[in-house]
Amino acid sequence: MNQNPKDWKTYDEFAYGIDTNRLPATEALTGSSHKISFDDGRTLELAFSKGAIKWSDGKDSGSDVSEVIEVAPKTYFVEIIFAGRPKEAETLILNTETRRVLSIYSVIRELEASTGEPRVAQIFRPGVIDGGTASGPVPHESRDLIGLRAHFTYSPNHVYEHTYLSSQRYAWQCLVGVQRGHGDVDLTTTYKFDDNLYIFTFREFKIAVASTFFYNFNEMRSTGKFLGITGDGRVQNSPAGAFIRKASMTYYLPGQEPV
């Protein structure tokens, strides 16, 4: 039985046009190859070509559609859309100078495997690009956004307010767009990649969708994607991007900080 509020929009209904303010793709990595070693022992070899990527993780390999966006100096948002795994997608944040990497692997689970949880799960793996010494901070979970309230303008028809409540949850509401008046509190994970650079992810309860965004607070830009199931049951991986405006900050007394 559907327990969503009246007129609740499906994933595809709100996602149309949400990539209007997204940064353009780059060919900066075209022709390059990289091997990544992750902290959990996984390895991933990548060979970039225009609009595509060859990959191998020691168990599987393939050639798939890929998009590369430079989201900060020498820092790239790499999206891999697996033709053979339509319910899975991998997002890589990698810096070719510091050699630091974070993988966010999103998986749409079967309903029975996600009872009481968001249907789309995410796996986080920090790593390094082989071939040199890594520098700069190791990507790590962060509480830095807690208390921030910010507005995200994805297009003239998509403006959302985010309030970061704790290390595990955030609240959103739509200020402009087809979801205007709608809002919710969903599960989140935030990683700090470098100074003023964060990866923010959330997993919705009401619909089967999860998101991965790179926040560049130096440029006040957000670049990301949604992976989920549309109203008619299709799997869809949608690009997105926004201008960020910080609205306010809440500060907590010692001993009263959120989890």
C-alpha positions in Angstrom: 0.0 0.0 0.0 1.3 3.4 -1.0 1.8 5.6 2.2 3.1 8.7 0.4 1.3 12.0 0.8 -1.3 13.0 -1.8 0.3 14.2 -5.0 3.8 13.0 -4.0 5.9 13.2 -7.2 7.8 10.3 -8.6 11.5 10.4 -9.3 11.2 11.1 -13.0 8.6 13.8 -12.4 11.0 15.9 -10.2 14.2 15.0 -12.0 13.4 16.5 -15.4 15.6 19.6 -16.0 17.5 19.2 -12.7 20.8 19.2 -14.6 20.3 22.7 -16.0 22.9 24.3 -13.8 25.3 21.3 -13.9 29.0 21.9 -14.8 30.0 20.8 -18.3 31.8 17.5 -19.0 35.6 17.6 -19.6 37.9 15.5 -21.7 40.8 16.1 -19.4 41.2 12.4 -18.5 40.6 11.1 -22.1 43.5 8.8 -23.1 44.7 8.3 -19.5 44.8 5.1 -17.5 44.8 4.7 -13.7 44.9 1.9 -11.2 43.2 2.6 -7.8 43.8 0.6 -4.6 41.0 0.9 -2.0 41.4 0.6 1.7 39.2 -2.5 1.8 41.5 -4.4 -0.7 39.5 -3.8 -3.8 41.4 -2.6 -6.9 40.1 -0.9 -10.0 41.8 -0.2 -13.3 40.4 2.5 -15.5 41.1 3.5 -19.1 39.3 6.7 -20.2 38.2 7.5 -23.7 35.7 10.1 -25.0 32.4 9.4 -23.2 33.4 5.9 -22.2 35.6 4.0 -19.9 37.1 0.5 -19.7 37.3 -0.9 -16.2 38.5 -4.0 -14.4 38.2 -4.8 -10.7 39.9 -8.1 -10.7 36.6 -10.0 -10.8 34.7 -8.3 -13.6 35.5 -6.0 -16.4 33.7 -4.0 -19.1 33.4 -1.0 -21.3 30.7 1.4 -20.3 29.3 4.9 -20.7 31.0 7.4 -18.4 30.9 11.1 -17.7 33.8 13.1 -16.3 33.4 16.6 -14.7 36.2 18.7 -13.2 34.5 19.8 -9.9 37.6 21.4 -8.4 41.2 21.9 -9.5 42.5 18.4 -10.6 39.5 16.9 -8.9 37.1 14.9 -11.1 33.5 13.6 -10.7 33.5 10.3 -12.7 30.2 8.5 -13.2 30.2 5.0 -14.6 26.9 3.6 -15.9 27.1 -0.2 -16.1 25.2 -1.6 -19.1 25.3 -5.1 -17.6 24.3 -3.9 -14.1 21.4 -1.5 -14.7 20.5 -1.3 -10.9 24.1 -0.3 -10.0 26.3 2.7 -10.6 29.7 3.8 -9.4 30.7 7.4 -8.8 34.4 8.1 -8.3 35.8 11.4 -6.9 39.5 11.4 -7.8 42.3 14.0 -7.6 45.1 13.3 -10.0 47.5 15.5 -8.1 47.0 14.3 -4.5 46.1 10.8 -5.8 43.2 10.6 -3.3 40.0 8.8 -4.4 36.5 8.1 -2.9 34.2 5.6 -4.6 30.4 5.7 -3.9 28.8 2.6 -5.2 25.0 2.8 -5.4 22.8 -0.3 -5.6 19.0 -0.6 -6.0 18.0 -3.5 -3.9 15.0 -5.8 -4.1 12.1 -4.7 -1.9 12.5 -7.7 0.4 16.2 -6.9 1.0 15.5 -3.3 2.1 12.6 -3.7 4.6 12.7 -0.7 7.0 15.5 1.0 5.0 15.8 3.0 1.9 15.7 0.8 -1.1 18.8 2.2 -2.7 22.0 1.4 -0.7 25.4 3.0 -1.0 28.9 1.6 -0.3 31.8 4.0 0.4 35.5 3.2 -0.3 38.4 5.6 0.1 41.5 4.8 -1.9 44.5 6.1 -3.7 45.7 6.2 -7.3 48.8 3.9 -7.7 52.1 5.1 -9.0 53.1 7.8 -6.5 52.8 9.0 -3.0 49.4 10.3 -1.9 49.2 13.7 -0.3 46.5 15.8 1.4 43.8 14.5 3.7 42.4 11.0 3.5 38.7 11.2 2.5 36.7 10.6 5.7 33.3 10.9 7.2 32.6 14.4 8.4 30.2 16.3 10.7 31.1 19.7 9.3 27.8 20.3 7.6 25.7 19.8 10.8 23.7 22.9 11.5 24.0 24.4 8.0 20.9 25.5 6.1 21.5 26.1 2.4 19.5 26.7 -0.8 20.3 24.8 -4.0 19.2 26.2 -7.4 19.3 23.4 -10.0 17.3 25.3 -12.5 14.7 28.2 -12.5 12.2 25.4 -11.8 14.2 23.5 -9.1 15.1 25.3 -5.9 15.5 23.2 -2.7 16.4 24.0 0.9 18.6 21.6 2.8 19.0 21.6 6.6 21.7 19.2 7.9 20.4 17.8 11.1 23.0 15.3 12.2 25.7 12.9 10.9 22.9 10.6 9.7 20.0 12.7 8.6 19.1 15.9 6.8 15.8 17.6 6.0 14.8 19.0 2.6 11.9 21.0 1.2 11.1 22.2 -2.2 10.9 26.0 -2.6 10.3 26.2 -6.3 9.2 23.4 -8.6 6.8 20.5 -9.0 7.6 19.3 -5.4 6.8 22.7 -3.9 5.4 22.2 -0.4 6.9 18.7 -0.1 9.7 17.8 2.2 11.1 15.0 4.2 13.9 13.8 6.4 16.2 11.2 4.9 19.4 9.2 5.6 22.7 10.8 4.7 26.4 10.2 4.7 28.9 13.0 4.3 32.6 12.7 3.5 35.2 15.5 3.6 37.5 15.3 0.5 39.6 18.4 1.2 39.3 21.9 2.5 35.8 23.2 1.6 35.2 20.1 -0.6 32.7 17.5 0.4 30.8 14.5 -0.9 27.2 14.5 0.3 24.9 11.6 -0.3 21.3 10.8 0.7 18.9 7.8 0.5 15.2 8.5 0.4 12.6 6.4 2.2 9.4 7.4 0.3 10.7 6.6 -3.2 13.5 4.4 -4.5 16.2 6.9 -5.1 19.6 7.8 -3.8 21.9 10.7 -4.7 25.6 11.5 -4.7 26.8 15.1 -4.8 30.1 16.9 -4.7 30.0 20.2 -2.9 32.6 22.8 -3.8 32.1 25.6 -1.3 35.0 27.6 -2.8 33.0 28.0 -6.0 29.5 27.4 -4.4 28.7 24.7 -6.9 27.1 21.2 -6.4 27.6 18.5 -9.0 25.9 15.1 -8.7 23.5 12.4 -9.8 20.3 10.5 -8.8 19.9 6.7 -9.2 16.4 5.3 -8.7 13.3 3.9 -10.1 10.8 6.0 -12.1 7.0 6.0 -11.7 6.6 3.4 -14.4 9.3 1.1 -13.0 12.3 1.9 -15.1 15.8 2.3 -13.6 17.2 5.8 -14.3 20.5 7.5 -13.6 20.0 11.2 -13.8 22.7 14.0 -13.7 22.1 17.1 -11.6 23.9 20.2 -10.6 23.2 23.4 -8.7 24.4 26.8 -7.4 24.7 26.9 -3.6 23.7 29.7 -1.3 24.3 29.4 2.4 21.3 30.7 4.3 22.2 30.2 8.0 24.1 28.2 10.5 22.9 26.7 13.9 25.5 26.3 16.7 25.0 23.8 19.5 26.0 24.0 23.2 28.6 21.5 24.4 26.9 18.2 25.3 23.8 19.0 23.2 25.3 18.3 19.7 23.4 16.0 17.4 24.7 12.5 16.9 
